[in-house]
Amino acid sequence: MKRSARLSSVINRLAPFLGLLLVILIFSLMPEVQSRFLRAANLKAVATQSVIVALGALGMTVVIISGGIDLSAASNIAFTSVIVAAAVNAGIPPGPALLAGVILGGIIGLVNGLLITKLRLVPFIITLGMMGIARGLAKWLAHNQKIDAPLTWLNELMAKSPHPPWLLLAPGVWLMIILAVLMAVLLRKTVFGRHVFAIGSNEATARLCGVRTDRAKIMIYALAGLFCGLAGVMEFSRLTVGDPTVAVGLELDIIAAVVIGGGSLSGGEGSILGSMIGVFIMSLLRNGCTMMGWPNYIQEIIIGVIIIAAVALDRIRHRREA
C-alpha cells in the first residue's frame, strides 16, 4: 500500500510536466508550425501573454488550496486596469497609479474574505456577487467606455521588445517569475503556508489545532486580490487603455490553470510550480492552435476537455484514497 501511495504521489506531481511536454511535442512535430513554434521569438511572446493569467493564478492557487474559489478575479483585473488608466490620465505619477491599482485590488479581495467569514456563506456565492459588483464599478468609473492614458514606463512592463534589450524578456515576465518563487517559499516554508494547507484539508480540525481560520481566510482572499490588482496593471500595460469590458471569462482560465497544474477543488492540494505549468500549457495550446489557423472554438473545446479530465482524475484519486 505504501509503495502504491508513493507511486500515485509521484505520478500526480509529474502529470503537469508530462502534459507540458506533450503539448510542446505535438506542435513541434506538426509540419505546418514546427519551424516557428519553438523559435525564441515565439516563446518570448507566449511568456509575455502568460503574465496576466499567471499573476491571477498565483493568488488563486492559495485560494483553491484553502478549499475556496474566487470568481471575481477577472472583474477585479478589469476594475484595477480602469483605476490605473484613470489615475494616469488624471496626471498622477505612474508609481502611485500602480500602487493604487494593486491596493484597490487587494481591498476587493479583503472584502471577499470578510464577507465569507462574517456571513458564513460559501465563497462561490460571495465572489459571484463580487464579480458583478467589480465589473459594474469598472463600467461606472469608465462611463462604459475605454479610458485612454498617456504613455509612461508602465506601458513598458509588457513590451515584447524590452528596454534595455539585455533584459531579454518583458519586465512583467521577470516580475511574474520572482513573485512565483516568493509564493512557493511562502506556501512551503512559512506558518501561513502550513495554515493554508491545513484549512483546505480539514477546516474544523485546523480550528481545533489552534489555527485562526477566519483571519487566515481573510488574508488569503486579500492576497489573491493583490495579485489581481497587479494583473490589472499588466492588463493596462498591454492594452495602453483602461477597458471595463476586458478579461471577461478570464477567471475560468485562471482556475483552469491551477486545476491543470494539480490543484484540487476539494482543497488541501496544489503548488505554485504546478499552477505555472498549467498556465504555460494553456498558453502554448492557444498559441499552437492560432499558428495552425484553427478557429477559437476549437481551442475552447480542447481546453474544456483538459479541465474536465483533470478534475475527473482528481476525483477518482480521492475516491481511491478514501
Buried (B, 14 or more C-beta within 10 A) or exposed (E): EEEEEEEEEEEBEEBBBEBBEEBBEEBBEEEEBEEEBEEEEBBBBBBBBBBBBBBBBBBBBBBBBBBBBBBBBBBBBBBBBBBBBBBBBEEBEBEEBBBBBBBBBBBBBBBBBBBBBEEEEEBEEBBBBBBEBBBEBBBEBBEEEBBEBEEBEBBBBBBEEBEEEEBEBBBBBBBBBEBBEEBBEBBEEEEBBBBBBBBBBBBEEBBEEEBEBBEBBBBBBBBBBBBBBBBBBBBBBBBBBBBBEBBEEBBBBBBBBBBBBBBBBBBBBBBBBBBBBBBBBBBBBBBBBEBBEBEEEEBBEBBEEBBEEBBEBBEEBEEEEE
